[in-house]
Amino acid sequence: MLKMVGNGKRGDRPIRFVVFGLSHTNLDRLRAGQPITFPGEDVGIEGVEFLIFAGETEQSMGRELADLVGPNTKTRIDRRVTDA
């Protein structure tokens, strides 16, 4: 997997961006139900753990993650999950 962090602009506003490039081997791994995880320190972001996984639909992925959500979990859920 290619991992990058950079700085740029969106219009007149400065932004920081994170890029993950997945190889075909990475995609095969995700299709096989094997998530990819790595610490944020790999891309200069302290205190974050990245989890990349795949599923059939947004709703099915939400159900898969339900056990990880506890009372101290802060989530932002894309409206496509709740509107479908």
C-alpha positions, 0 to 999 in steps of 0.5 A: 500500500502506498501511504502519503500525507501532503499539503495543498489548497482547495480554492484559497483554503490550505488543506492537508491530505492523506492518500492511500493507494491500494495495490491489486494484492491489497484489494484481493486481501480486502475482498477476502475479508482481511482488513488492513490496519496501521498506526497513524504514525506511519503517515505522521498522524499521532494517536490514530489507528487506521482501519481499511476494510470492504463490504457489500454495502455501507449498511452491511459494513456498519453492522460489522463494526457495531461491536466496536462502537461503545459509549465513548465512541464518536462517529460520523456516519455518511447519510447514505448509510441511514438514507438507504 
